[in-house]
């Protein structure tokens, strides 16, 4: 049996103790029931926490599903080794359609409308734009509620239709390669280069809790950034630190960034 207190002490250092406790409850429940327990939708950082917890159980394995083939946000199932069925992840799939001649909606608009109905963020998976509008994945228990309440996104009237998993399209992302030089590898400097804003503005955005690093809220502008880190700026997509190439003759640091838009 996993040492619960030891695991929670480990995650306390990174301020993930509350998340770890919820996931531990699921893993322990699966182990005790000899069946499975399913989480809410997790971002990649939370998924890493889920993996670490699963590694502490000899008789429980971890499975994940986000609906889309390459989903970023997924639900995890802790499954007892001697359970031979398939875990039910409890997901439903929707297409939201609107008249694109008159309305240009963003990921942020859809997320805002979803949460504006009173639903919590953890009940929503990925959002993928398609020619008709946008597809998204939600908790199955919300199907009737959303059908009756999500009728408008921003100023756009929308038609909501439940679809099958087979109708979900592959998530496609456009990537912009950015080669830049920065004075140092502080978060404010690297993020400013990635998003094309001033360093002072980025410092303000970090202070305002609008920036995340590896899906966790950034602590401060001076936070160091390393190769492989993923930055996100609310409403502006993600930037990956693809390569730190070295120092120029003028003492600046050359970096390559991938911005996903």
JONOR-V940752 format. One record per backbone hydrogen bond with DSSP energy under -1.0 kcal/mol. CO is the residue of the C=O (numbers start at 0). NH is the residue of the N-H. E is the energy in kcal/mol with one decimal. If there is no record, write none. Layout:
co=CO nh=NH e=E
co=CO nh=NH e=E
This chain:
co=1 nh=3 e=-1.1
co=2 nh=6 e=-2.2
co=3 nh=7 e=-2.5
co=4 nh=8 e=-2.1
co=5 nh=9 e=-1.7
co=6 nh=10 e=-1.8
co=7 nh=11 e=-1.3
co=10 nh=15 e=-2.5
co=11 nh=14 e=-1.3
co=15 nh=19 e=-2.9
co=16 nh=20 e=-2.4
co=17 nh=21 e=-1.8
co=18 nh=22 e=-2.2
co=19 nh=23 e=-2.7
co=20 nh=24 e=-2.1
co=21 nh=25 e=-1.4
co=22 nh=26 e=-2.5
co=23 nh=27 e=-3.0
co=24 nh=28 e=-2.1
co=25 nh=29 e=-2.4
co=26 nh=30 e=-2.2
co=27 nh=31 e=-2.4
co=28 nh=32 e=-2.5
co=29 nh=33 e=-1.5
co=34 nh=79 e=-3.2
co=36 nh=77 e=-2.7
co=41 nh=73 e=-1.9
co=42 nh=46 e=-2.4
co=43 nh=47 e=-1.7
co=44 nh=48 e=-1.6
co=45 nh=49 e=-2.3
co=46 nh=50 e=-2.2
co=47 nh=51 e=-2.1
co=48 nh=52 e=-2.1
co=49 nh=53 e=-2.2
co=50 nh=54 e=-1.8
co=52 nh=55 e=-1.6
co=53 nh=56 e=-1.8
co=58 nh=80 e=-2.7
co=60 nh=78 e=-3.0
co=62 nh=76 e=-3.1
co=64 nh=74 e=-2.8
co=65 nh=67 e=-1.7
co=67 nh=70 e=-1.4
co=73 nh=41 e=-3.6
co=74 nh=64 e=-2.3
co=75 nh=38 e=-2.7
co=76 nh=62 e=-2.3
co=77 nh=36 e=-1.9
co=78 nh=60 e=-3.0
co=79 nh=82 e=-2.1
co=89 nh=139 e=-2.7
co=91 nh=137 e=-2.4
co=92 nh=162 e=-2.7
co=93 nh=135 e=-2.0
co=94 nh=160 e=-2.4
co=95 nh=133 e=-2.3
co=96 nh=158 e=-2.5
co=98 nh=101 e=-1.3
co=98 nh=102 e=-1.5
co=105 nh=109 e=-1.9
co=106 nh=110 e=-2.6
co=107 nh=111 e=-2.5
co=108 nh=112 e=-2.3
co=109 nh=113 e=-2.4
co=110 nh=114 e=-2.5
co=111 nh=115 e=-1.8
co=113 nh=116 e=-1.1
co=113 nh=118 e=-1.1
co=114 nh=117 e=-1.7
co=119 nh=122 e=-1.9
co=120 nh=123 e=-1.9
co=121 nh=40 e=-2.5
co=122 nh=138 e=-1.6
co=125 nh=136 e=-1.3
co=127 nh=134 e=-3.3
co=131 nh=97 e=-1.2
co=132 nh=129 e=-1.9
co=133 nh=95 e=-3.3
co=134 nh=127 e=-3.1
co=135 nh=93 e=-2.6
co=136 nh=124 e=-3.4
co=137 nh=91 e=-2.5
co=138 nh=141 e=-1.8
co=139 nh=142 e=-1.7
co=141 nh=145 e=-3.0
co=142 nh=146 e=-2.2
co=143 nh=147 e=-1.4
co=144 nh=148 e=-1.3
co=145 nh=149 e=-2.8
co=148 nh=150 e=-1.4
co=150 nh=157 e=-2.3
co=152 nh=155 e=-2.2
co=155 nh=152 e=-2.6
co=158 nh=96 e=-2.5
co=160 nh=94 e=-2.7
co=163 nh=166 e=-1.2
co=164 nh=167 e=-1.6
co=173 nh=260 e=-2.7
co=175 nh=258 e=-2.9
co=177 nh=256 e=-3.2
co=179 nh=254 e=-3.0
co=181 nh=252 e=-3.2
co=184 nh=224 e=-2.4
co=185 nh=189 e=-2.3
co=186 nh=190 e=-2.8
co=187 nh=191 e=-1.6
co=188 nh=192 e=-1.7
co=189 nh=193 e=-2.1
co=190 nh=194 e=-2.3
co=191 nh=196 e=-1.5
co=197 nh=201 e=-2.2
co=198 nh=202 e=-2.3
co=199 nh=203 e=-1.8
co=200 nh=204 e=-2.4
co=201 nh=205 e=-2.5
co=202 nh=206 e=-2.1
co=203 nh=207 e=-1.9
co=204 nh=209 e=-2.6
co=205 nh=208 e=-1.6
co=209 nh=233 e=-2.8
co=210 nh=217 e=-2.4
co=211 nh=231 e=-2.3
co=212 nh=215 e=-1.2
co=215 nh=212 e=-2.9
co=219 nh=222 e=-1.6
co=220 nh=187 e=-2.0
co=222 nh=186 e=-1.9
co=225 nh=228 e=-1.9
co=228 nh=240 e=-2.8
co=229 nh=213 e=-3.8
co=230 nh=238 e=-2.8
co=231 nh=211 e=-2.7
co=232 nh=235 e=-3.2
co=236 nh=232 e=-1.6
co=237 nh=259 e=-2.7
co=238 nh=230 e=-3.6
co=239 nh=241 e=-1.4
co=239 nh=257 e=-2.5
co=240 nh=227 e=-3.2
co=242 nh=255 e=-2.9
co=245 nh=253 e=-3.2
co=247 nh=250 e=-1.9
co=251 nh=247 e=-3.3
co=252 nh=181 e=-2.3
co=253 nh=244 e=-2.1
co=254 nh=179 e=-2.4
co=255 nh=241 e=-1.2
co=255 nh=242 e=-1.9
co=256 nh=177 e=-3.0
co=257 nh=239 e=-3.1
co=258 nh=175 e=-2.7
co=259 nh=237 e=-1.0
